Each structure stands twice: as C-alpha cells, then as structure tokens.
Amino acid sequence: MRELGIFLFCAGLVAMVAPLLLPANFRFPLLDWIYIWGPTVAWAIKGGAVLLGLGLWLGFRNRE
C-alpha cells in the first residue's frame, strides 16, 4: 500500500504542476476525462489523489 501511496502522491503532483509549466495547448490524453466536469472538479480530483497518496504513504510507512 505504501508504494501505491507514493505513486498516487507523485502522479497527483505531476498532474497539478504540469499544466502550469507546459504550453497551454498541451493536453494529457489520460487526464482529459477529469476536465469533462470542469476545472474545479478536475483540481479536486488531483488534490484528492495527492491527499489519498500522502495518507497511504504515511499510514503504511512503518509496516513491512
């Protein structure tokens, strides 16, 4: 579960930062589905992925 948390955390951060750094006309095909509901919901999904990943990462960090 810790590895899943690390993946979700990193993927969420990349999804949040990439639109700010890349050109405006560049779109991630895998992330286009979250923009169907609008930018607010897209940011909520990205933020939820980051928070869920952080929670899993920290919650399972001491377990083997």
N, C-alpha and C positions, 0 to 999 in steps of 0.2 A: 504494500500500500504506500510505503514511503516513496518508491520510485514513481508511482502514479501521481502522487502529490507533487513531486519535483517536476514531472512532465507538464501537469496542468498549470502549475505556477509559471514555468518558463514560457509555455505556449500562450498563456494569457497575457504575460508581459510583452511578448513579441507582437501579439495581436493589438495591444494598446499603443505601442510605440511606433510600429511600422508605418501606419498611416500618417504620422507626424513627420517622419523622416523621408518617406518615398514621395515621388511625384503624385500630383492629385489624380491623374488619370490611371494610376496603377491600382489594380484590384486583386485581392487574393481569391481565386476561384473557390477554395474550400470555405472561405468566410462570407461569401456572398449571401448565404441563406439567412444570416443574422440581421442583415440590413433590410429584409422584407418588412419587418415590423417597425422600422425607423431607427434613427441614430441613438435615441435614448435607450431603447431596449437592447441595441447592439452593445452599448457601453455597459449596460447592466449584466449582460451575458459574459462579456470579457472580464468585468470586475468580479463576477461570481466565480468564474474559473480560477482567477488569481486567489481569491479568498478560500475557495474549496481546496485548491492545491496547497496553499500555505497551511491550512488546518490539517490536512492529511500528512503533510511533511513534518510538521511539528508534533502532531499527535502520535506518530509512529516512529519518531527518530531514535528512540532508545530501545526499540524492540528488534530482535533478531529474527 
